[in-house]
Amino acid sequence: QWAASEQAAKAQALLSKTNLAEKVVRAPQAGVIERVFVAIGDLIAPNTPLVRLTIPEDIWIRVYIPEAKLAQVTVGGSASLRVDGIPQPLEGYVESIATRGEFTPANLQTPNERGKQVFAVRLRLRKPDPHVKAGMYATVTRIGDWDTVNSR
């Protein structure tokens, strides 16, 4: 009888540890909590977001390149950008280029209208800068061989 009671107590303890482990919230990676969506005592359903986590090293910008300039831009190519509030230019690189263009007008008929086709390009900083935050405005001054300021 004592053995059965001991076994039941051990099973209950294991169940309690398992329940407690399931209630612990863990982030998928290290980061900074930007916003908390729940309050102490709130009852939440599974898969409900609890916080917004920002990864300071995971800063990127999406820009749109006109089709006519796309040949001057390659994946891995360099880029230079200026971020509002940061005096020195920052160096980046082209992480990806969309395989499909996006259009300003719905129907492109003439060569002039085809000039309105753009391709999304994702840029990332070569070295993370702690002063750069998600949502800050930036101006790309050069991407690949295209000087965006002095040529249009």
C-alpha positions as MATLAB code, in Angstrom:
seq = 'QWAASEQAAKAQALLSKTNLAEKVVRAPQAGVIERVFVAIGDLIAPNTPLVRLTIPEDIWIRVYIPEAKLAQVTVGGSASLRVDGIPQPLEGYVESIATRGEFTPANLQTPNERGKQVFAVRLRLRKPDPHVKAGMYATVTRIGDWDTVNSR';
ca = [
       0.000    0.000    0.000;
       2.833    2.421    0.820;
       4.430    1.690   -2.536;
       1.194    2.539   -4.359;
       0.840    5.808   -2.408;
       4.453    6.693   -3.121;
       3.995    5.966   -6.843;
       0.813    8.082   -6.957;
       2.600   10.989   -5.213;
       5.499   10.796   -7.683;
       3.054   10.788  -10.619;
       1.234   13.810   -9.162;
       4.541   15.644   -8.671;
       5.560   14.919  -12.272;
       2.173   16.130  -13.523;
       2.545   19.352  -11.486;
       6.044   19.959  -12.920;
       4.734   19.376  -16.443;
       1.807   21.784  -15.919;
       4.160   24.421  -14.522;
       6.594   24.024  -17.453;
       3.713   24.530  -19.896;
       2.846   27.842  -18.239;
       6.332   29.311  -18.618;
       6.604   31.728  -21.538;
       9.824   31.612  -23.518;
      10.863   33.854  -26.394;
      12.053   32.082  -29.541;
      15.237   34.192  -29.373;
      16.788   36.977  -27.339;
      15.333   40.428  -27.915;
      13.775   43.509  -26.370;
      10.156   43.569  -25.259;
       8.545   46.425  -27.141;
       4.968   46.038  -25.948;
       3.030   43.846  -23.508;
      -0.461   42.866  -24.711;
      -1.801   41.217  -21.523;
      -2.044   42.135  -17.864;
      -1.364   40.079  -14.771;
      -4.355   37.867  -14.076;
      -5.666   37.840  -17.669;
      -6.890   34.499  -18.917;
      -5.524   33.823  -22.380;
      -6.129   31.210  -25.004;
      -3.298   29.144  -26.482;
      -1.345   30.885  -29.266;
      -2.408   34.343  -28.080;
       0.389   36.932  -28.511;
       1.591   38.129  -25.115;
       4.321   40.581  -26.087;
       5.847   42.194  -29.168;
       9.510   41.313  -29.266;
      12.039   43.359  -31.229;
      15.319   41.857  -32.330;
      17.733   44.828  -32.503;
      20.069   43.014  -34.900;
      17.216   42.206  -37.302;
      16.775   45.632  -38.887;
      16.079   45.820  -42.611;
      14.417   48.145  -45.084;
      12.332   47.435  -48.168;
      12.807   49.781  -51.094;
      11.398   49.721  -54.605;
      13.711   49.884  -57.618;
      12.469   51.010  -61.035;
      12.770   48.282  -63.645;
      15.206   50.436  -65.675;
      17.669   50.468  -62.726;
      17.311   46.816  -61.736;
      20.320   45.677  -63.803;
      22.536   47.867  -61.582;
      21.474   46.041  -58.414;
      22.503   42.507  -57.400;
      21.970   40.352  -54.327;
      24.936   40.881  -52.017;
      25.676   44.254  -53.619;
      26.434   47.221  -51.437;
      24.109   50.028  -50.461;
      24.486   53.298  -48.625;
      21.696   54.912  -46.661;
      21.040   57.809  -44.387;
      18.772   57.396  -41.393;
      16.993   60.408  -39.928;
      18.732   61.492  -36.728;
      22.017   59.679  -37.460;
      24.625   62.008  -38.965;
      26.900   59.486  -40.669;
      25.818   57.349  -43.644;
      25.326   53.650  -42.955;
      26.524   50.814  -45.161;
      24.218   47.995  -46.064;
      23.835   45.235  -48.583;
      21.123   43.839  -50.825;
      19.661   40.814  -49.085;
      17.024   39.938  -51.679;
      15.347   41.149  -54.850;
      11.750   40.271  -55.678;
      11.355   37.964  -58.666;
       8.176   39.729  -59.781;
       7.593   43.374  -60.442;
       4.829   45.457  -58.999;
       3.001   48.066  -60.996;
       1.670   51.491  -60.209;
      -1.081   51.334  -62.888;
      -3.217   48.224  -63.156;
      -2.722   47.858  -66.933;
       0.584   48.671  -68.648;
       0.286   49.403  -72.351;
       3.017   51.831  -73.403;
       6.795   51.867  -72.771;
       6.318   54.939  -70.547;
       3.898   53.014  -68.373;
       6.320   50.072  -68.191;
       8.768   52.515  -66.579;
       6.414   52.558  -63.616;
       7.109   48.897  -62.857;
       9.165   48.473  -59.681;
      10.814   45.572  -57.883;
      10.954   45.219  -54.114;
      14.491   45.029  -52.731;
      15.338   44.190  -49.145;
      18.399   45.893  -47.649;
      20.122   45.022  -44.386;
      22.822   46.912  -42.484;
      26.322   45.415  -42.724;
      26.875   46.125  -39.025;
      23.921   46.530  -36.669;
      23.775   50.040  -35.234;
      22.116   50.422  -31.807;
      20.862   53.870  -32.836;
      18.788   52.419  -35.700;
      15.340   51.283  -34.635;
      12.514   49.617  -36.521;
      10.220   52.180  -38.099;
      12.814   54.942  -38.517;
      12.847   56.723  -41.855;
      15.805   56.177  -44.150;
      16.947   57.471  -47.519;
      18.882   55.127  -49.766;
      21.579   57.188  -51.480;
      23.232   54.355  -53.382;
      22.241   50.804  -54.124;
      24.523   48.653  -56.223;
      25.865   50.822  -59.061;
      22.871   53.147  -58.931;
      23.442   56.533  -57.277;
      19.858   57.283  -56.309;
      20.573   60.927  -55.473;
      22.441   62.131  -58.573;
      20.691   60.079  -61.247;
      17.073   59.327  -61.882;
];
